[in-house]
C-alpha cells in the first residue's frame, strides 16, 4: 500500500471520540503522538476524511459482540474435523451472506482431525486427588487402563535437555515453566516451545509420559491445551497440561522432597482426514478491484471452551470491519476480502490451501485478527525498507498512524509478522505472494488467562474493547482499500 505523506492534524481531535478511553501507552520516539498539535496544517490525503467519517460512524451501532455470540452459539467448540467444524462453516457462510458480502463461498480444505476422548489425571501420592488437566493437541493416548508413574520435575526446556536419563527413565516428566504476563504477549513466545517439544525430548530420555504447567497466565484450575508435535523418528509418549493452580501444588510437594505419583488416562487419538473449508466473502473494489486487501481470522477453535476469545473475537472483528466498509459512502477502490481460515489451531491447512489457490492474485495488504478482544494499542507497518531512519515511520504510513493516535494506538518501529494464517501468503514466491502485512496489535494482558481453556466463553468477552479493536482494523483496511496513489 502506498500512502501519501500529509494529513490535516485537525483530524486528530476529531477521532478522539472513537474510543480512546482509559490510560494510553507512552508514545515511542518519532511516533505520531510525538507531533505537536500546533503544527502547521497541511492538505489531507484524499482518503483521510472518508476514513475519519467511517470510523466515527462505527463508534455507534457496532455488532461485533453479536457476531461472536452468533458463532459461539451456533457452533460451540469447533476443532478442525470435529462435529462443530461444519456448523461453524455453515454459520460463517450464512452470516457473510446476511451481512451483504459478495462472492461468498466455502473453499474446501482437507484437515487432519484429532480426538481428545475421555481423560483423567490423578495424584496417587502423597495426597490423592484429581488434577485439572487436558491432553495436548496431537498427543497419543495412554494404554488401556492408563499408566502410573513417579514425577520428576524440571523448570525449563534447557533443564529437560540436561536431565539425566537415569532420572527420567520410567518416570513422568513434569516441565514446570511459568509464563510471564505482558501486554504484547511475548511471554507466550518464550514459553510455548515447552508445549511443542517436551514430549519428544522426554521420550528420548526414557520417560513414559510428560505433563507441563499450562502455557497461560491465570492462577485458576483451568488447564490450557494447544498443539504439540512429535519429532520425526522420536518415540511418542502421552502429553498433557495441568492447570497452573495444580502445577503449584505439585511443585511445592516436589520442592519439599516428597515423592509424587500420578495416574494418567488419556483417550486421545488421531481422527484421520476430514473436510473443512475457508469461508470467504468480499466487498468488491471499483477501479482497482483486482487488488486485494485481505482481512483474516481463524474459524476453528480448541475443544474445551467455546472459542469466543480465540478466535470468535477475531472473526467478528474482520467481519464487522468488512460490513462497515460495505456500507461506506465512498466505495473501496481495492477489493476487501474477508477470510475465516480453517484449521489454524492444529495444522494451518486452511492458510496453506488459501495460499495455494490465491498466491497469484495481487494482494496489496494483509491484516490478521487473532488476539482476542483486547483494545488496539500499537501499529506495526511494512515500511522498514522505506525509512531513512529505522526508528522513524515512513512518509507513506505516517498519515494513517496519525489517524490512529487519538485511539491510543502507538506506532512501533518493529517489523510486522501478520499472524499464522497470513504466513503462507506473506512468504516469498513461488509458494507465497510476498504479501505485505500490517499488525494492529491488541492488548494481550488478559488474553492468556483464557487462551485454549474451557473458560474461553462469551461472558469473558468485553464488548467495548472488542469494538475498539474492530475500529482500528477498520481504519487500516479502509485506508488500504482507498489509497492507491
Secondary structure, 3 states (H helix, E strand, C coil): CCCCCCCCCHHHHHHHHHCCCCCCCCCCCCCHHHCCCCCCCCCCCCCHHHHHHHHHHCCCCCCHHHHHHHHHHHHCCCCCCCHHHHHHHHHHHHHHHHCCCEEEEEEEEEEEEEECCCEEEEEEECCCEECCEEECECCCCCCCCCEEEEEEEECCHHHHHCCCHHHHCCCEEEECCCCCCCCCCHHHHHHHHHHHHHHHHHHHCCCCEEEEECCCCCCCCCCCCCECCCCCCCCCCEEEEECHHHHHHHHHHHHCCCCCEEEEEECCEEEEEEEEEEEEEEECCCCEEEEEEEEEEECCCCCCCCCHHHHHHHHHHHHHHHHHHHCCCCCCCEEEEEEEECCCCCCCHHHHHHHHHHCCCCEEEEEECCCCCCCEEEEECCCHHHCCCCCCCCHHHHHHHHHHHCCCCEEECCCCCCCHHHHHHHCCCCCCCCCCECEEEECCCCHHHHCCCCCCCHHHCCHHHHHHHHHHHHHHHHHHHHCCC
